[in-house]
């Protein structure tokens, strides 16, 4: 049986303080907008790479090259998670004698299939996982006297304190346990799990104090020199224009991807006009593309709106060249951003005197 790769689903602040706050706002807006502007092409690229890896992994598995096929199935699933890919990956793990990995992956596949409404795949994956459970080898890590800030890893992966003392399923092979803590000598040991069904444990002893483990302190540097209001105002206005421009670009991306999502959704409905399960893989792909594009559009609109709002806030609150003049000679400025409350639209409004 073939399993195709289907995805699941009023006090004025001093100039320095105000500029620092504006810089933090700008950093947030830049980061969010950059994610949005890169999301659309990244999604398409990831799907193409995932498909290529999936096909290559199937070829290698058919040739019996399981050690090469399993990592490619895993990377395909990382790029574009799918219930079909997970079933292939779990099957590859089982044939490669990685029982614990196969068991965990079949359980993940069952959950992904349930989200897709594929009860046949869910039942298959659940049954395969249940058949493997009695064969699982388990390793227990016990920490007798944990030091402060101790960190324990198994094969380089962190283990949580909640998992200490619990028999955890592991694949057959050699496993390395490492325990470290500040000012203490590390503890490291390796244990070999020889066959399925083995039960072994590692006891991490009290870590010894390390010689010369005193932490050094670094003196704080001098406070940055205060710059004049004109310099702060110019920098803030520049950041405001840039952030606002990025916000406008985000809104444009949101509009474009939104229209694309509507188109894909219409395509899916045309291919499968009736509700319920549809046997057309093209319709499923179109519906999945519509969902992803809709997500990108939503993120883009949110990031774009934030960018425009932050840019406007930076421009409107930037200090003028007369920042050092008496307060009576300056115009009082205030800015408030309030949500729309008409019940028919979503957005923000600016209120204030300048």
N, C-alpha and C positions, 0 to 999 in steps of 0.2 A: 504493500500500500504506500502511495506517495503522499507526503505532507508538504504542501507548498508553503512558502514563506509569507505568512499573513500577520500583519502587525496587530498588537492588542490596544488597549487603549489607555507802653508809651514812654518806656524809658529808653533814651537814645543810647546806642552802644558806641564805644570809642571806635575810631576808624579801623584800627587793627583787628578788633573783635569782629566787626561787621564784615570786613574783607575775608577773614578766616572762615566765617560762616558761609559767605558767598562762594568761597573756593570749595568748601565741602559740598555745597549744593551742586556746583558745576561738575565736580568729579562724579557725583552720583548720576547726574543727567547724561554726562558723556558716556559712562559705562553702560547704562541702560540702553541708550540710543545705539551704541556700537553693537550691542548684542542683537538688537532688532534688525539693524541694517545688514548684519551678516547671517541672520537666521535663515532667510529664504534660500539663498544658494547653498548653504551648508546642508539643509534638509535634503535637497535634491542630490547633492554629492554623496551624502551618507547612504541614501537609498541605492544609488548606483553601485557604490563600493560594496554594500552589504549583499546585493544580488550577485555580483561577480564572485565574492568570497564564498557565498552559499553554493554556487554551481561548481566552483573548484573543489570545495570540501566534499560534495557529493561524488565527484569523479574520483578523488583520492580514497574515499571510503569504499567505493565499488571495487577499487584495486587492492583493498586490504591495507592501505597505508593509513592506519587509524591514528598513529602518533602525529601525523601531519594534518589529517582531516579535522580532528577535534578542535585544535586551536583556531582553525579557520571558521568552523561553525560558531565558535564562541565569539570571535571578532565580528562576524556577520550579525549575530544577535545583539552585540553591544552597540553596533551602529544603527540597527533598526530592529527593535525587539519584535519577535513574532512567535506565535504558538507552534507553527510548523517547524521553524528553525530550532526551537527548544527541544522538540521531540527528536529531531535528527541528532542534535547535540547529545542528548541523554542516551540515545541508542549507541552513539559513537563511544561515549564514556563506558557504557556497560560492556561493549565488545572489547574495549581496551583495558578491561579489568580495573576500572576506576569506579568501584561500586558506590562509594559514598557520593561522589560527584554525580553519578547517573541518578541516584535516588533523589538528591536535592533538585536536580534539573527536571526530572519527570514531575515532581510536585509543583515546580514553578510553571511548567508547561500546562498542567491541569488548571492552574489559576488563570493563566493567560487565555486558555481555550474557553473557560467559563465566561470571561469578559467578552469574548467574541460570540458567545451563544453557540459554540460548537460542542454540543454535548457528546458527540462521538469521540472527538479528540480528548475531551476532558475525561471520559470514562477510560479510554485507552491509557492515558498517562497516569491516572490514578491507580489502575490495576498493575501497571508496570512498576510503579513506585512501591506498592504494597508487596509485590513479589520479591523485591530487593531488600526490604526492611529486615527480615530475619538474617540476612547475610552480612549486615553491616559490621565492620570493625569499629571499635570505639576507643578513644584515648581520653583519659581524665587528667587534668592538670590541677594539682593541689598546691596552694600557697600557704605554708604553715604560719609564718610571721611576716606579713607584708610590710615592707618599709614605706615611709612616706613618699608619695608620688611614684610608686613602683609601676613599671610598665612591663607586661609579659606578652610576648609574641610567639606564635607557632608558625613556622615556615615563613617568617617575615610579616605575617598578618597579625594585627593587634587582637588580643583576647580581652573580653570585658570581665570585670570582677564577678558579674552574675553567672558567667560560664565556668568559673573555677569550681572544681569538685563535681562537675556534671560530665558524664560520659558523652563525648561529642563524636559523631560519625566521622571517620577519616578514611582516605584511600590507603590501600596496601602500599608500603614503601617506607622510606626513612623520613622521620619528621624531627625538626630541630626546634627546641624550646629555649628562648632567651629571656632572662629577667634582668632589668636594669633599674637603677634609682640614683638620684643625685647624691654624690658623696659616698657611694657604695660600690663595691666590686661586683661586676656582672656575674651572673650564673648562666651557663650554657651547657646543654646536653642534647644528645640525639638518641632517638629510639626507633627501632625497626619494627614495623607492623608487617608480619610475614604472610598472613592469610586472612581471607574474609572471616569475620566472626571473632577475631582476636579481641581481647580486652586487656589494655595496658594502661599504666598511669605514670606520670612524672610528678615528683614532689620537689617543689622549689623551696630550698631551705632559707633561713634567715640570712640576708645578704650582709657580708662583712663590711665594716667601714674601710674606705679607701684612704691611703696615706696622702696627706697634703690636699684634702678635699675641700678646703675652705673656699667659699665662693668669693671672687674678687668683685669689687664695686667700681664703677666708672663714674668719676665726678661729672656732675651736670655742667654743660657748657654755658657760656654767657647768654643772657636773653637777647633775642634779635633786636637790632636797633629799630626804633620807631621811625617810620617814614611819614612824610607830610601828606595832608588830605588830598592834594591834587594828584599825587602818584597813585594813591589808593583808588581814587575815583576813576582815573584813566584805565587802570588794570581791570577794575570791576566792570566798567562799561565794555571793554574788549571781550571779557569772558561772557558778558550778557549777550552780545551780538552773536558770538560763536555758538553758545548753547541754544539760543533761539533758532539759529539756522539749522542746527542738528535736529531740533524739535520739529521744525517744518518738514525736514526730510523724513522724519519718522512718520508724520501724518500722511505723507505721500505714499510711503511704503504700505501703511495700513490700508489706504484706499485701494491701491493696486491689488494687494493680496486679498482684500475683501471681495473685490470683483471676481478674481480668479476662483475664490472659494465658492461663490455663488454659481459660477459656470460649471465647476466640477460637480457640485451638488445636483444641478439640473441634468448634467450628463448621466449621473447615477440613477436619477429618477426615471429618465427616459429609457435606460436599459432595463430597469426593474421597476415598472410602474406600480406593481402590487406590493403591499407590505408583507413582511415576513422574510423567510430565508430566500436567498436568491443564489442560483447556481452560477451566475456569471462572475468570473474572476475580475473581468474588466470593470464591472459595476462596483465590486468591493474595493478595487484599487481607486476608482474615482471617488467613492465615498470617503475612503481613508485620506486621499489627497485633499478633499474639501475640508475635512476635520483639521488637518495640519495647517492648511492655509488659513483657516479661520482662526486658529490659535495664534499664528504669526501676525495676522491682521489686528487681533485684539491687543497683543503685546505692543505692536507698533503704534497703535492709537494712544495707548496709555503712556508709552515712553515719549511719543511726540507731544502729547499734551503737557506732560511734566517738563519737557525741554522748553516749550514755549512759555510756560508759567514761570519757570526758574529764570529764563532769560529776561523776561519782562521784570521780574522782581529785582534782578541784579541791576538792570538799567535804571529802574525807578528809585532805587535806594542808594545808588552810587553817590559818594560825597562830591560836592563841587569844589572849585578851586578856592572858595572862600570859607573852607571848613574851619579855619582858625579864627574867623571873625566872631564878634559877640553874638550870642544866641538871638538877641532882639533884632539883629539885622538879617537874619536868615528866615526863609519861609519854612514853616513847619511842614514836614512830610510824613505821611503815613500810608501804609498799604495793607489791605486785607484781601485775602482770597477766600471767597465763599462759594459753596456748591449751588448749582441751580436747583430750585425747589418748585418749579412749575408742574412737576409730575409728568411732563411730556418729553423732556430732553435731559441729557446728562452733560455736565460741563462745569466751568468755573467762571466767576466774575471777579473783576478788580474794583475795589472801592477805595477812595482816599482823596486827600488834598495835597497838591504839590506846588 
